[in-house]
């Protein structure tokens, strides 16, 4: 095996000595950027081929280089090659591994590229790859919501505004309302991916290269749609990180809202849902407790995901072109967002898919709080009463019922007439939850037909997302 002398460093020729320990400790990033190693090796293969195409590696050297990179990749995957305390970053560690295998020939690979374009390329590849894993987990949660919604297309529930009973809805419609933002999140991921599929490799430190390289060939091999248009922008752009963190932060917000509702639904005060024992926890002191910890963690981790976005935006806001070491702070929030969602989303999917819905409690709660009042107002409108007047009449009817502590359907025929000459006993035909749901026939509303249509449409969209989430964008 070829030998190298001393620690591998990608800089230092002009320095009389090594860095101070305090600088080295601050500068090191290999403990978190090591996860980029497979992507750095893939980019190194593409770069080696481009160097050969430029006449800077002969056929034998290229063959040795590619074989060494394959061996290094296998050693990394098996845990046989790992970074050491002396490796500053993933690029340093991998160059050390290459030099150990090739000796001085390994040093030829550095020609025409810089850590600046390397890391920008590696991070794009990593995030594009893992965005599909996030998408797959989002689809899994959406599937769980669809499955529950399918069981409760006509289960009545008290729809709310301001957390007050408002109008009856089907519980299936309510669950599907949580699917819609997830579908938008998936759309955002695909839009983001299209903008991120630009290769920085070939931009060098900031000015490109005087060597006859082929950035287009590199881009194609690495699954990008095109090389970067401006080398300065290519090495300094972290829009793709900030935008990715915005999407993951918004996913976190959507999961938090779902978690908050599950916390409410499972409380004694609501009692609408019972969580499966496998997806709930207990108390160390109160034996009776059954806590919706997954839902609460969904709320808590939203703050973590939002914080990552704020950290990166703050880091970027005052940076001059081009690369600045501040950008080392871009990776940990992105890695953490992926790790967080890959933990949280499957847990939420399991919680939703196994929860038991208390249909009896939901149905009993649906008409409570005069939630059928709007049906009365609409009934008056169908009789050509201006809605402004219909609203006032219905409000007086509700006030009468509140004073007498009775429901709308309990008001006598005489009292109906007292409230308004427009009210008569036939109004009772709309004073049922079932009739209220059945009357909602327009697209997107809570009636059985529109909800069934929504369920099918969402299911069809998720089938497409399943295919996208398993696409390979990085050469293996």
HELIX and SHEET records of a PDB file:
HELIX    1   1 UNK A   21  UNK A   27  1                                   7    
HELIX    2   2 UNK A   30  UNK A   33  1                                   4    
HELIX    3   3 UNK A   34  UNK A   36  5                                   3    
HELIX    4   4 UNK A   37  UNK A   53  1                                  17    
HELIX    5   5 UNK A   59  UNK A   78  1                                  20    
HELIX    6   6 UNK A   90  UNK A  102  1                                  13    
HELIX    7   7 UNK A  103  UNK A  110  5                                   8    
HELIX    8   8 UNK A  115  UNK A  151  1                                  37    
HELIX    9   9 UNK A  171  UNK A  196  1                                  26    
HELIX   10  10 UNK A  215  UNK A  221  1                                   7    
HELIX   11  11 UNK A  231  UNK A  236  1                                   6    
HELIX   12  12 UNK A  239  UNK A  265  1                                  27    
HELIX   13  13 UNK A  277  UNK A  279  5                                   3    
HELIX   14  14 UNK A  293  UNK A  316  1                                  24    
HELIX   15  15 UNK A  325  UNK A  329  5                                   5    
HELIX   16  16 UNK A  330  UNK A  354  1                                  25    
HELIX   17  17 UNK A  359  UNK A  366  1                                   8    
HELIX   18  18 UNK A  373  UNK A  382  1                                  10    
HELIX   19  19 UNK A  387  UNK A  404  1                                  18    
HELIX   20  20 UNK A  408  UNK A  410  5                                   3    
HELIX   21  21 UNK A  413  UNK A  419  1                                   7    
HELIX   22  22 UNK A  425  UNK A  430  5                                   6    
HELIX   23  23 UNK A  433  UNK A  438  1                                   6    
HELIX   24  24 UNK A  448  UNK A  469  1                                  22    
SHEET    1   A 2 UNK A 156  UNK A 161  0                                        
SHEET    2   A 2 UNK A 164  UNK A 170 -1                                        
SHEET    1   B 2 UNK A 198  UNK A 199  0                                        
SHEET    2   B 2 UNK A 226  UNK A 227  1                                        
SHEET    1   C 2 UNK A 273  UNK A 274  0                                        
SHEET    2   C 2 UNK A 356  UNK A 357 -1                                        
END                                                                             
